[in-house]
């Protein structure tokens, strides 16, 4: 008869179209979400590296208070005047064992710019007890910390 049981070995055109539409919708949601996740994790990696640079700068400066004889500490001192600062380059922090090179989270196998990245300690009245604030300027293949453009440097 006309309505005999047909032996189906594949999908109909409509079934294929519905599958493609569903996959397209899933991809339209998943791809931007994945890209957003990658961007936010890279941003968080930069923030972590900035905190590491601040921690290494703090450790180095505090050790210099106790050991003025080391070659690293000879020209490092806490700033004495308001808005005076002391720079500690990432390169010298690495060379003196205060931290390891910072891996670039965007470009695998590369490192952040150790010659142009630095931590610095600033004497300022807003700092509270002690009067010092630590900052980091991380430059890493297109990324630059907001602290690199501190108004103190532009005076």
N, CA, C and O atoms as a GROMACS GRO file, in nm:
protein
  620
    1UNK      N    1   0.081  -0.118   0.000
    1UNK     CA    2   0.000   0.000   0.000
    1UNK      C    3   0.086   0.126   0.000
    1UNK      O    4   0.209   0.124   0.001
    2UNK      N    5   0.010   0.235  -0.001
    2UNK     CA    6   0.075   0.365  -0.008
    2UNK      C    7   0.148   0.399   0.122
    2UNK      O    8   0.254   0.461   0.118
    3UNK      N    9   0.092   0.360   0.235
    3UNK     CA   10   0.151   0.392   0.366
    3UNK      C   11   0.229   0.275   0.423
    3UNK      O   12   0.219   0.245   0.542
    4UNK      N   13   0.302   0.211   0.341
    4UNK     CA   14   0.383   0.101   0.389
    4UNK      C   15   0.495   0.152   0.477
    4UNK      O   16   0.535   0.268   0.469
    5UNK      N   17   0.544   0.067   0.559
    5UNK     CA   18   0.655   0.103   0.647
    5UNK      C   19   0.780   0.123   0.562
    5UNK      O   20   0.823   0.034   0.488
    6UNK      N   21   0.835   0.241   0.576
    6UNK     CA   22   0.954   0.274   0.497
    6UNK      C   23   1.076   0.247   0.583
    6UNK      O   24   1.079   0.281   0.701
    7UNK      N   25   1.176   0.187   0.525
    7UNK     CA   26   1.301   0.158   0.594
    7UNK      C   27   1.387   0.285   0.590
    7UNK      O   28   1.435   0.326   0.485
    8UNK      N   29   1.406   0.346   0.709
    8UNK     CA   30   1.485   0.469   0.717
    8UNK      C   31   1.626   0.435   0.759
    8UNK      O   32   1.647   0.366   0.859
    9UNK      N   33   1.722   0.482   0.684
    9UNK     CA   34   1.862   0.462   0.719
    9UNK      C   35   1.933   0.592   0.755
    9UNK      O   36   2.050   0.590   0.792
   10UNK      N   37   1.865   0.705   0.745
   10UNK     CA   38   1.930   0.833   0.768
   10UNK      C   39   1.832   0.933   0.825
   10UNK      O   40   1.720   0.900   0.864
   11UNK      N   41   1.878   1.058   0.830
   11UNK     CA   42   1.796   1.166   0.882
   11UNK      C   43   1.725   1.237   0.768
   11UNK      O   44   1.774   1.243   0.655
   12UNK      N   45   1.611   1.289   0.801
   12UNK     CA   46   1.539   1.368   0.700
   12UNK      C   47   1.600   1.508   0.696
   12UNK      O   48   1.673   1.548   0.786
   13UNK      N   49   1.567   1.580   0.591
   13UNK     CA   50   1.618   1.716   0.575
   13UNK      C   51   1.574   1.804   0.693
   13UNK      O   52   1.654   1.884   0.742
   14UNK      N   53   1.452   1.791   0.736
   14UNK     CA   54   1.399   1.871   0.848
   14UNK      C   55   1.475   1.839   0.976
   14UNK      O   56   1.510   1.931   1.051
   15UNK      N   57   1.501   1.714   1.003
   15UNK     CA   58   1.576   1.676   1.123
   15UNK      C   59   1.717   1.735   1.120
   15UNK      O   60   1.767   1.782   1.223
   16UNK      N   61   1.780   1.733   1.005
   16UNK     CA   62   1.914   1.793   0.993
   16UNK      C   63   1.909   1.943   1.016
   16UNK      O   64   1.997   1.998   1.083
   17UNK      N   65   1.810   2.010   0.962
   17UNK     CA   66   1.798   2.156   0.979
   17UNK      C   67   1.773   2.191   1.126
   17UNK      O   68   1.833   2.286   1.176
   18UNK      N   69   1.688   2.118   1.193
   18UNK     CA   70   1.661   2.143   1.334
   18UNK      C   71   1.789   2.124   1.416
   18UNK      O   72   1.819   2.204   1.505
   19UNK      N   73   1.864   2.021   1.387
   19UNK     CA   74   1.991   1.995   1.456
   19UNK      C   75   2.089   2.110   1.434
   19UNK      O   76   2.154   2.155   1.529
   20UNK      N   77   2.100   2.158   1.311
   20UNK     CA   78   2.190   2.269   1.280
   20UNK      C   79   2.147   2.397   1.350
   20UNK      O   80   2.232   2.473   1.397
   21UNK      N   81   2.018   2.424   1.357
   21UNK     CA   82   1.968   2.543   1.426
   21UNK      C   83   2.002   2.535   1.575
   21UNK      O   84   2.047   2.633   1.634
   22UNK      N   85   1.980   2.420   1.636
   22UNK     CA   86   2.009   2.404   1.778
   22UNK      C   87   2.160   2.421   1.804
   22UNK      O   88   2.198   2.489   1.899
   23UNK      N   89   2.244   2.360   1.721
   23UNK     CA   90   2.388   2.375   1.736
   23UNK      C   91   2.431   2.521   1.716
   23UNK      O   92   2.520   2.569   1.788
   24UNK      N   93   2.371   2.591   1.623
   24UNK     CA   94   2.404   2.733   1.600
   24UNK      C   95   2.369   2.818   1.721
   24UNK      O   96   2.446   2.907   1.758
   25UNK      N   97   2.256   2.791   1.782
   25UNK     CA   98   2.215   2.866   1.902
   25UNK      C   99   2.312   2.839   2.017
   25UNK      O  100   2.354   2.931   2.087
   26UNK      N  101   2.347   2.713   2.035
   26UNK     CA  102   2.442   2.678   2.141
   26UNK      C  103   2.576   2.746   2.118
   26UNK      O  104   2.635   2.800   2.212
   27UNK      N  105   2.625   2.745   1.994
   27UNK     CA  106   2.754   2.808   1.964
   27UNK      C  107   2.746   2.960   1.979
   27UNK      O  108   2.843   3.023   2.020
   28UNK      N  109   2.632   3.020   1.944
   28UNK     CA  110   2.617   3.165   1.958
   28UNK      C  111   2.624   3.207   2.104
   28UNK      O  112   2.662   3.320   2.134
   29UNK      N  113   2.588   3.120   2.193
   29UNK     CA  114   2.596   3.148   2.337
   29UNK      C  115   2.733   3.109   2.391
   29UNK      O  116   2.791   3.184   2.469
   30UNK      N  117   2.786   2.994   2.351
   30UNK     CA  118   2.908   2.939   2.410
   30UNK      C  119   3.035   3.015   2.369
   30UNK      O  120   3.122   3.038   2.453
   31UNK      N  121   3.046   3.054   2.244
   31UNK     CA  122   3.170   3.118   2.198
   31UNK      C  123   3.194   3.251   2.268
   31UNK      O  124   3.305   3.271   2.319
   32UNK      N  125   3.098   3.344   2.274
   32UNK     CA  126   3.123   3.469   2.348
   32UNK      C  127   3.148   3.445   2.498
   32UNK      O  128   3.229   3.515   2.559
   33UNK      N  129   3.080   3.347   2.556
   33UNK     CA  130   3.101   3.316   2.698
   33UNK      C  131   3.244   3.265   2.719
   33UNK      O  132   3.308   3.302   2.818
   34UNK      N  133   3.292   3.182   2.631
   34UNK     CA  134   3.428   3.130   2.640
   34UNK      C  135   3.530   3.242   2.623
   34UNK      O  136   3.626   3.250   2.699
   35UNK      N  137   3.509   3.330   2.524
   35UNK     CA  138   3.601   3.441   2.502
   35UNK      C  139   3.602   3.535   2.622
   35UNK      O  140   3.708   3.586   2.660
   36UNK      N  141   3.487   3.558   2.681
   36UNK     CA  142   3.479   3.643   2.800
   36UNK      C  143   3.554   3.578   2.917
   36UNK      O  144   3.623   3.646   2.993
   37UNK      N  145   3.540   3.449   2.931
   37UNK     CA  146   3.610   3.376   3.037
   37UNK      C  147   3.761   3.387   3.019
   37UNK      O  148   3.833   3.411   3.115
   38UNK      N  149   3.809   3.369   2.897
   38UNK     CA  150   3.953   3.377   2.868
   38UNK      C  151   4.004   3.518   2.899
   38UNK      O  152   4.108   3.533   2.962
   39UNK      N  153   3.931   3.621   2.854
   39UNK     CA  154   3.973   3.759   2.878
   39UNK      C  155   3.977   3.791   3.027
   39UNK      O  156   4.071   3.856   3.074
   40UNK      N  157   3.877   3.747   3.102
   40UNK     CA  158   3.876   3.776   3.245
   40UNK      C  159   3.986   3.699   3.318
   40UNK      O  160   4.043   3.751   3.414
   41UNK      N  161   4.016   3.577   3.276
   41UNK     CA  162   4.124   3.502   3.341
   41UNK      C  163   4.260   3.563   3.309
   41UNK      O  164   4.349   3.563   3.394
   42UNK      N  165   4.278   3.616   3.188
   42UNK     CA  166   4.403   3.685   3.155
   42UNK      C  167   4.416   3.812   3.237
   42UNK      O  168   4.525   3.843   3.287
   43UNK      N  169   4.308   3.886   3.251
   43UNK     CA  170   4.311   4.009   3.331
   43UNK      C  171   4.345   3.977   3.477
   43UNK      O  172   4.422   4.048   3.540
   44UNK      N  173   4.288   3.870   3.529
   44UNK     CA  174   4.317   3.829   3.666
   44UNK      C  175   4.463   3.784   3.680
   44UNK      O  176   4.525   3.806   3.784
   45UNK      N  177   4.518   3.722   3.577
   45UNK     CA  178   4.659   3.683   3.579
   45UNK      C  179   4.749   3.806   3.586
   45UNK      O  180   4.849   3.806   3.658
   46UNK      N  181   4.714   3.911   3.512
   46UNK     CA  182   4.791   4.035   3.518
   46UNK      C  183   4.782   4.097   3.658
   46UNK      O  184   4.882   4.144   3.712
   47UNK      N  185   4.663   4.096   3.716
   47UNK     CA  186   4.646   4.153   3.851
   47UNK      C  187   4.727   4.073   3.954
   47UNK      O  188   4.786   4.132   4.045
   48UNK      N  189   4.731   3.943   3.939
   48UNK     CA  190   4.811   3.858   4.028
   48UNK      C  191   4.960   3.890   4.013
   48UNK      O  192   5.032   3.898   4.112
   49UNK      N  193   5.005   3.908   3.889
   49UNK     CA  194   5.145   3.943   3.864
   49UNK      C  195   5.178   4.080   3.925
   49UNK      O  196   5.287   4.099   3.979
   50UNK      N  197   5.085   4.174   3.916
   50UNK     CA  198   5.106   4.306   3.976
   50UNK      C  199   5.119   4.295   4.128
   50UNK      O  200   5.204   4.360   4.188
   51UNK      N  201   5.034   4.213   4.189
   51UNK     CA  202   5.043   4.192   4.334
   51UNK      C  203   5.176   4.126   4.372
   51UNK      O  204   5.235   4.159   4.475
   52UNK      N  205   5.224   4.033   4.289
   52UNK     CA  206   5.353   3.969   4.314
   52UNK      C  207   5.466   4.070   4.306
   52UNK      O  208   5.561   4.064   4.385
   53UNK      N  209   5.457   4.162   4.212
   53UNK     CA  210   5.558   4.266   4.198
   53UNK      C  211   5.557   4.358   4.320
   53UNK      O  212   5.663   4.400   4.367
   54UNK      N  213   5.440   4.391   4.369
   54UNK     CA  214   5.429   4.472   4.491
   54UNK      C  215   5.487   4.398   4.611
   54UNK      O  216   5.561   4.455   4.690
   55UNK      N  217   5.453   4.269   4.624
   55UNK     CA  218   5.506   4.189   4.736
   55UNK      C  219   5.658   4.180   4.732
   55UNK      O  220   5.724   4.192   4.835
   56UNK      N  221   5.714   4.159   4.612
   56UNK     CA  222   5.860   4.150   4.599
   56UNK      C  223   5.925   4.284   4.632
   56UNK      O  224   6.030   4.289   4.695
   57UNK      N  225   5.863   4.393   4.589
   57UNK     CA  226   5.916   4.527   4.619
   57UNK      C  227   5.913   4.554   4.769
   57UNK      O  228   6.008   4.609   4.825
   58UNK      N  229   5.804   4.515   4.832
   58UNK     CA  230   5.792   4.534   4.977
   58UNK      C  231   5.899   4.455   5.050
   58UNK      O  232   5.966   4.507   5.140
   59UNK      N  233   5.916   4.330   5.014
   59UNK     CA  234   6.016   4.245   5.077
   59UNK      C  235   6.156   4.302   5.057
   59UNK      O  236   6.235   4.308   5.151
   60UNK      N  237   6.186   4.345   4.935
   60UNK     CA  238   6.318   4.399   4.906
   60UNK      C  239   6.346   4.524   4.988
   60UNK      O  240   6.454   4.538   5.045
   61UNK      N  241   6.250   4.615   4.994
   61UNK     CA  242   6.270   4.739   5.069
   61UNK      C  243   6.286   4.712   5.218
   61UNK      O  244   6.370   4.774   5.284
   62UNK      N  245   6.208   4.621   5.271
   62UNK     CA  246   6.219   4.590   5.413
   62UNK      C  247   6.351   4.520   5.446
   62UNK      O  248   6.409   4.543   5.552
   63UNK      N  249   6.399   4.436   5.355
   63UNK     CA  250   6.529   4.373   5.376
   63UNK      C  251   6.641   4.475   5.366
   63UNK      O  252   6.744   4.461   5.434
   64UNK      N  253   6.624   4.577   5.285
   64UNK     CA  254   6.726   4.681   5.272
   64UNK      C  255   6.738   4.764   5.400
   64UNK      O  256   6.845   4.817   5.430
   65UNK      N  257   6.630   4.774   5.474
   65UNK     CA  258   6.635   4.846   5.601
   65UNK      C  259   6.731   4.774   5.696
   65UNK      O  260   6.804   4.838   5.771
   66UNK      N  261   6.731   4.641   5.690
   66UNK     CA  262   6.813   4.561   5.780
   66UNK      C  263   6.952   4.530   5.726
   66UNK      O  264   7.041   4.492   5.803
   67UNK      N  265   6.972   4.545   5.596
   67UNK     CA  266   7.101   4.505   5.536
   67UNK      C  267   7.144   4.610   5.433
   67UNK      O  268   7.128   4.588   5.313
   68UNK      N  269   7.198   4.718   5.478
   68UNK     CA  270   7.242   4.826   5.389
   68UNK      C  271   7.368   4.789   5.312
   68UNK      O  272   7.405   4.860   5.218
   69UNK      N  273   7.434   4.682   5.350
   69UNK     CA  274   7.563   4.648   5.288
   69UNK      C  275   7.548   4.570   5.157
   69UNK      O  276   7.644   4.563   5.080
   70UNK      N  277   7.433   4.513   5.130
   70UNK     CA  278   7.418   4.438   5.006
   70UNK      C  279   7.427   4.534   4.887
   70UNK      O  280   7.387   4.650   4.896
   71UNK      N  281   7.478   4.484   4.776
   71UNK     CA  282   7.495   4.570   4.658
   71UNK      C  283   7.360   4.621   4.606
   71UNK      O  284   7.351   4.732   4.555
   72UNK      N  285   7.258   4.541   4.621
   72UNK     CA  286   7.124   4.583   4.578
   72UNK      C  287   7.073   4.699   4.662
   72UNK      O  288   7.009   4.790   4.610
   73UNK      N  289   7.101   4.696   4.790
   73UNK     CA  290   7.044   4.794   4.883
   73UNK      C  291   7.121   4.925   4.895
   73UNK      O  292   7.072   5.020   4.955
   74UNK      N  293   7.240   4.931   4.839
   74UNK     CA  294   7.322   5.051   4.858
   74UNK      C  295   7.253   5.178   4.813
   74UNK      O  296   7.265   5.281   4.879
   75UNK      N  297   7.180   5.174   4.702
   75UNK     CA  298   7.115   5.296   4.654
   75UNK      C  299   6.962   5.294   4.676
   75UNK      O  300   6.891   5.378   4.623
   76UNK      N  301   6.915   5.199   4.755
   76UNK     CA  302   6.771   5.189   4.783
   76UNK      C  303   6.743   5.238   4.924
   76UNK      O  304   6.800   5.188   5.022
   77UNK      N  305   6.656   5.337   4.934
   77UNK     CA  306   6.615   5.385   5.066
   77UNK      C  307   6.470   5.427   5.058
   77UNK      O  308   6.417   5.457   4.952
   78UNK      N  309   6.407   5.427   5.173
   78UNK     CA  310   6.269   5.472   5.177
   78UNK      C  311   6.264   5.622   5.148
   78UNK      O  312   6.347   5.697   5.200
   79UNK      N  313   6.169   5.665   5.068
   79UNK     CA  314   6.156   5.808   5.039
   79UNK      C  315   6.132   5.887   5.167
   79UNK      O  316   6.064   5.840   5.258
   80UNK      N  317   6.188   6.007   5.174
   80UNK     CA  318   6.178   6.090   5.294
   80UNK      C  319   6.078   6.204   5.278
   80UNK      O  320   6.013   6.242   5.376
   81UNK      N  321   6.065   6.258   5.158
   81UNK     CA  322   5.977   6.373   5.135
   81UNK      C  323   5.845   6.329   5.073
   81UNK      O  324   5.837   6.225   5.008
   82UNK      N  325   5.744   6.410   5.094
   82UNK     CA  326   5.612   6.384   5.036
   82UNK      C  327   5.623   6.372   4.884
   82UNK      O  328   5.685   6.455   4.818
   83UNK      N  329   5.560   6.268   4.829
   83UNK     CA  330   5.556   6.235   4.686
   83UNK      C  331   5.693   6.201   4.628
   83UNK      O  332   5.711   6.206   4.506
   84UNK      N  333   5.788   6.167   4.712
   84UNK     CA  334   5.915   6.114   4.667
   84UNK      C  335   5.896   5.962   4.652
   84UNK      O  336   5.816   5.903   4.725
   85UNK      N  337   5.968   5.900   4.562
   85UNK     CA  338   5.951   5.756   4.541
   85UNK      C  339   6.084   5.688   4.514
   85UNK      O  340   6.182   5.752   4.476
   86UNK      N  341   6.086   5.558   4.533
   86UNK     CA  342   6.200   5.474   4.501
   86UNK      C  343   6.154   5.365   4.407
   86UNK      O  344   6.057   5.294   4.436
   87UNK      N  345   6.222   5.351   4.294
   87UNK     CA  346   6.187   5.249   4.194
   87UNK      C  347   6.270   5.123   4.215
   87UNK      O  348   6.387   5.128   4.252
   88UNK      N  349   6.205   5.010   4.191
   88UNK     CA  350   6.272   4.880   4.195
   88UNK      C  351   6.233   4.809   4.065
   88UNK      O  352   6.120   4.764   4.051
   89UNK      N  353   6.326   4.799   3.972
   89UNK     CA  354   6.292   4.737   3.844
   89UNK      C  355   6.267   4.587   3.861
   89UNK      O  356   6.325   4.522   3.948
   90UNK      N  357   6.180   4.536   3.778
   90UNK     CA  358   6.152   4.392   3.780
   90UNK      C  359   6.281   4.315   3.754
   90UNK      O  360   6.304   4.210   3.816
   91UNK      N  361   6.365   4.365   3.664
   91UNK     CA  362   6.491   4.298   3.632
   91UNK      C  363   6.579   4.284   3.756
   91UNK      O  364   6.632   4.176   3.781
   92UNK      N  365   6.595   4.392   3.834
   92UNK     CA  366   6.681   4.381   3.952
   92UNK      C  367   6.616   4.298   4.062
   92UNK      O  368   6.687   4.236   4.142
   93UNK      N  369   6.484   4.296   4.069
   93UNK     CA  370   6.417   4.209   4.166
   93UNK      C  371   6.440   4.062   4.130
   93UNK      O  372   6.458   3.978   4.219
   94UNK      N  373   6.438   4.032   4.000
   94UNK     CA  374   6.464   3.895   3.954
   94UNK      C  375   6.610   3.857   3.980
   94UNK      O  376   6.639   3.750   4.034
   95UNK      N  377   6.702   3.946   3.941
   95UNK     CA  378   6.845   3.918   3.957
   95UNK      C  379   6.886   3.898   4.102
   95UNK      O  380   6.980   3.823   4.130
   96UNK      N  381   6.816   3.963   4.195
   96UNK     CA  382   6.850   3.952   4.336
   96UNK      C  383   6.765   3.850   4.411
   96UNK      O  384   6.769   3.843   4.534
   97UNK      N  385   6.688   3.771   4.338
   97UNK     CA  386   6.616   3.659   4.396
   97UNK      C  387   6.487   3.694   4.469
   97UNK      O  388   6.437   3.612   4.546
   98UNK      N  389   6.434   3.812   4.448
   98UNK     CA  390   6.309   3.850   4.515
   98UNK      C  391   6.186   3.796   4.442
   98UNK      O  392   6.079   3.783   4.502
   99UNK      N  393   6.202   3.765   4.315
   99UNK     CA  394   6.090   3.705   4.241
   99UNK      C  395   6.143   3.640   4.113
   99UNK      O  396   6.257   3.662   4.072
  100UNK      N  397   6.057   3.560   4.050
  100UNK     CA  398   6.089   3.495   3.923
  100UNK      C  399   6.035   3.580   3.809
  100UNK      O  400   5.951   3.667   3.832
  101UNK      N  401   6.083   3.556   3.687
  101UNK     CA  402   6.026   3.629   3.573
  101UNK      C  403   5.876   3.604   3.565
  101UNK      O  404   5.827   3.498   3.604
  102UNK      N  405   5.804   3.702   3.514
  102UNK     CA  406   5.658   3.692   3.506
  102UNK      C  407   5.619   3.642   3.367
  102UNK      O  408   5.652   3.705   3.266
  103UNK      N  409   5.550   3.529   3.363
  103UNK     CA  410   5.503   3.473   3.236
  103UNK      C  411   5.390   3.559   3.180
  103UNK      O  412   5.302   3.604   3.254
  104UNK      N  413   5.394   3.580   3.050
  104UNK     CA  414   5.288   3.654   2.982
  104UNK      C  415   5.167   3.562   2.967
  104UNK      O  416   5.178   3.458   2.901
  105UNK      N  417   5.052   3.596   3.027
  105UNK     CA  418   4.936   3.507   3.018
  105UNK      C  419   4.870   3.505   2.880
  105UNK      O  420   4.791   3.415   2.851
  106UNK      N  421   4.900   3.602   2.796
  106UNK     CA  422   4.838   3.609   2.663
  106UNK      C  423   4.923   3.535   2.560
  106UNK      O  424   4.871   3.458   2.479
  107UNK      N  425   5.054   3.559   2.562
  107UNK     CA  426   5.145   3.499   2.465
  107UNK      C  427   5.224   3.389   2.534
  107UNK      O  428   5.320   3.416   2.606
  108UNK      N  429   5.185   3.266   2.510
  108UNK     CA  430   5.248   3.151   2.575
  108UNK      C  431   5.398   3.146   2.543
  108UNK      O  432   5.439   3.169   2.430
  109UNK      N  433   5.478   3.115   2.644
  109UNK     CA  434   5.621   3.100   2.626
  109UNK      C  435   5.699   3.230   2.631
  109UNK      O  436   5.821   3.229   2.620
  110UNK      N  437   5.631   3.343   2.648
  110UNK     CA  438   5.700   3.472   2.657
  110UNK      C  439   5.688   3.525   2.799
  110UNK      O  440   5.606   3.480   2.879
  111UNK      N  441   5.773   3.623   2.829
  111UNK     CA  442   5.774   3.686   2.961
  111UNK      C  443   5.740   3.833   2.949
  111UNK      O  444   5.752   3.894   2.842
  112UNK      N  445   5.696   3.889   3.059
  112UNK     CA  446   5.669   4.032   3.064
  112UNK      C  447   5.801   4.109   3.057
  112UNK      O  448   5.908   4.054   3.086
  113UNK      N  449   5.794   4.234   3.021
  113UNK     CA  450   5.910   4.321   3.002
  113UNK      C  451   5.976   4.350   3.137
  113UNK      O  452   5.926   4.433   3.214
  114UNK      N  453   6.086   4.283   3.165
  114UNK     CA  454   6.150   4.299   3.296
  114UNK      C  455   6.233   4.427   3.306
  114UNK      O  456   6.263   4.472   3.417
  115UNK      N  457   6.270   4.485   3.194
  115UNK     CA  458   6.350   4.608   3.198
  115UNK      C  459   6.263   4.732   3.218
  115UNK      O  460   6.309   4.830   3.277
  116UNK      N  461   6.140   4.729   3.170
  116UNK     CA  462   6.052   4.846   3.180
  116UNK      C  463   5.939   4.829   3.280
  116UNK      O  464   5.856   4.919   3.294
  117UNK      N  465   5.935   4.718   3.349
  117UNK     CA  466   5.837   4.696   3.455
  117UNK      C  467   5.907   4.721   3.588
  117UNK      O  468   6.026   4.693   3.603
  118UNK      N  469   5.834   4.772   3.684
  118UNK     CA  470   5.896   4.804   3.812
  118UNK      C  471   5.791   4.814   3.922
  118UNK      O  472   5.672   4.830   3.897
  119UNK      N  473   5.840   4.802   4.042
  119UNK     CA  474   5.761   4.833   4.160
  119UNK      C  475   5.815   4.962   4.217
  119UNK      O  476   5.931   4.995   4.196
  120UNK      N  477   5.733   5.034   4.288
  120UNK     CA  478   5.784   5.155   4.352
  120UNK      C  479   5.712   5.182   4.482
  120UNK      O  480   5.595   5.148   4.500
  121UNK      N  481   5.786   5.244   4.571
  121UNK     CA  482   5.733   5.283   4.701
  121UNK      C  483   5.724   5.435   4.700
  121UNK      O  484   5.820   5.504   4.663
  122UNK      N  485   5.609   5.486   4.739
  122UNK     CA  486   5.580   5.629   4.735
  122UNK      C  487   5.549   5.679   4.874
  122UNK      O  488   5.470   5.618   4.947
  123UNK      N  489   5.609   5.788   4.911
  123UNK     CA  490   5.577   5.853   5.040
  123UNK      C  491   5.459   5.946   5.014
  123UNK      O  492   5.466   6.035   4.930
  124UNK      N  493   5.350   5.923   5.086
  124UNK     CA  494   5.234   6.010   5.072
  124UNK      C  495   5.151   6.012   5.199
  124UNK      O  496   5.152   5.917   5.277
  125UNK      N  497   5.081   6.119   5.217
  125UNK     CA  498   5.005   6.138   5.341
  125UNK      C  499   4.879   6.050   5.346
  125UNK      O  500   4.828   6.023   5.455
  126UNK      N  501   4.829   6.006   5.232
  126UNK     CA  502   4.709   5.922   5.231
  126UNK      C  503   4.738   5.778   5.272
  126UNK      O  504   4.644   5.700   5.290
  127UNK      N  505   4.863   5.742   5.287
  127UNK     CA  506   4.901   5.602   5.310
  127UNK      C  507   4.868   5.551   5.450
  127UNK      O  508   4.873   5.430   5.472
  128UNK      N  509   4.835   5.638   5.543
  128UNK     CA  510   4.805   5.591   5.678
  128UNK      C  511   4.933   5.569   5.756
  128UNK      O  512   5.028   5.646   5.743
  129UNK      N  513   4.934   5.464   5.837
  129UNK     CA  514   5.051   5.440   5.922
  129UNK      C  515   5.174   5.411   5.836
  129UNK      O  516   5.169   5.330   5.744
  130UNK      N  517   5.281   5.478   5.867
  130UNK     CA  518   5.406   5.460   5.793
  130UNK      C  519   5.422   5.560   5.681
  130UNK      O  520   5.534   5.600   5.650
  131UNK      N  521   5.313   5.601   5.619
  131UNK     CA  522   5.319   5.700   5.514
  131UNK      C  523   5.372   5.651   5.380
  131UNK      O  524   5.413   5.733   5.298
  132UNK      N  525   5.373   5.520   5.357
  132UNK     CA  526   5.425   5.466   5.232
  132UNK      C  527   5.319   5.381   5.163
  132UNK      O  528   5.243   5.309   5.227
  133UNK      N  529   5.317   5.391   5.031
  133UNK     CA  530   5.229   5.307   4.951
  133UNK      C  531   5.314   5.239   4.844
  133UNK      O  532   5.401   5.302   4.784
  134UNK      N  533   5.287   5.112   4.821
  134UNK     CA  534   5.359   5.036   4.718
  134UNK      C  535   5.270   5.023   4.595
  134UNK      O  536   5.150   5.000   4.606
  135UNK      N  537   5.331   5.039   4.478
  135UNK     CA  538   5.261   5.028   4.351
  135UNK      C  539   5.341   4.937   4.259
  135UNK      O  540   5.458   4.907   4.284
  136UNK      N  541   5.276   4.895   4.151
  136UNK     CA  542   5.348   4.818   4.049
  136UNK      C  543   5.313   4.873   3.911
  136UNK      O  544   5.200   4.912   3.884
  137UNK      N  545   5.412   4.873   3.827
  137UNK     CA  546   5.395   4.909   3.686
  137UNK      C  547   5.441   4.790   3.605
  137UNK      O  548   5.561   4.767   3.589
  138UNK      N  549   5.345   4.714   3.555
  138UNK     CA  550   5.376   4.594   3.478
  138UNK      C  551   5.349   4.621   3.331
  138UNK      O  552   5.239   4.663   3.293
  139UNK      N  553   5.449   4.598   3.249
  139UNK     CA  554   5.435   4.612   3.104
  139UNK      C  555   5.459   4.476   3.043
  139UNK      O  556   5.563   4.413   3.063
  140UNK      N  557   5.358   4.431   2.968
  140UNK     CA  558   5.363   4.293   2.922
  140UNK      C  559   5.298   4.279   2.784
  140UNK      O  560   5.177   4.254   2.775
  141UNK      N  561   5.376   4.296   2.679
  141UNK     CA  562   5.328   4.275   2.541
  141UNK      C  563   5.191   4.336   2.515
  141UNK      O  564   5.097   4.266   2.478
  142UNK      N  565   5.180   4.464   2.532
  142UNK     CA  566   5.055   4.535   2.506
  142UNK      C  567   4.976   4.569   2.631
  142UNK      O  568   4.894   4.661   2.628
  143UNK      N  569   4.999   4.500   2.738
  143UNK     CA  570   4.931   4.530   2.864
  143UNK      C  571   5.018   4.628   2.943
  143UNK      O  572   5.141   4.615   2.945
  144UNK      N  573   4.954   4.725   3.009
  144UNK     CA  574   5.026   4.818   3.095
  144UNK      C  575   4.938   4.848   3.216
  144UNK      O  576   4.820   4.883   3.201
  145UNK      N  577   4.996   4.834   3.334
  145UNK     CA  578   4.923   4.862   3.459
  145UNK      C  579   4.877   5.007   3.463
  145UNK      O  580   4.940   5.095   3.404
  146UNK      N  581   4.769   5.030   3.533
  146UNK     CA  582   4.721   5.167   3.549
  146UNK      C  583   4.818   5.249   3.634
  146UNK      O  584   4.822   5.371   3.622
  147UNK      N  585   4.896   5.184   3.720
  147UNK     CA  586   4.991   5.255   3.805
  147UNK      C  587   5.113   5.304   3.728
  147UNK      O  588   5.195   5.377   3.784
  148UNK      N  589   5.127   5.267   3.601
  148UNK     CA  590   5.239   5.316   3.521
  148UNK      C  591   5.222   5.464   3.488
  148UNK      O  592   5.320   5.533   3.459
  149UNK      N  593   5.101   5.512   3.494
  149UNK     CA  594   5.075   5.652   3.460
  149UNK      C  595   5.040   5.733   3.585
  149UNK      O  596   4.959   5.825   3.578
  150UNK      N  597   5.101   5.699   3.697
  150UNK     CA  598   5.077   5.772   3.822
  150UNK      C  599   5.112   5.918   3.803
  150UNK      O  600   5.216   5.952   3.745
  151UNK      N  601   5.026   6.005   3.851
  151UNK     CA  602   5.046   6.149   3.832
  151UNK      C  603   5.175   6.200   3.895
  151UNK      O  604   5.225   6.304   3.854
  152UNK      N  605   5.231   6.130   3.992
  152UNK     CA  606   5.356   6.171   4.056
  152UNK      C  607   5.468   6.173   3.952
  152UNK      O  608   5.555   6.260   3.958
  153UNK      N  609   5.468   6.079   3.858
  153UNK     CA  610   5.574   6.071   3.756
  153UNK      C  611   5.560   6.180   3.650
  153UNK      O  612   5.657   6.212   3.582
  154UNK      N  613   5.442   6.235   3.636
  154UNK     CA  614   5.416   6.333   3.530
  154UNK      C  615   5.438   6.476   3.575
  154UNK      O  616   5.401   6.568   3.502
  155UNK      N  617   5.494   6.498   3.690
  155UNK     CA  618   5.517   6.634   3.740
  155UNK      C  619   5.650   6.687   3.695
  155UNK      O  620   5.686   6.800   3.728
   0.00000   0.00000   0.00000
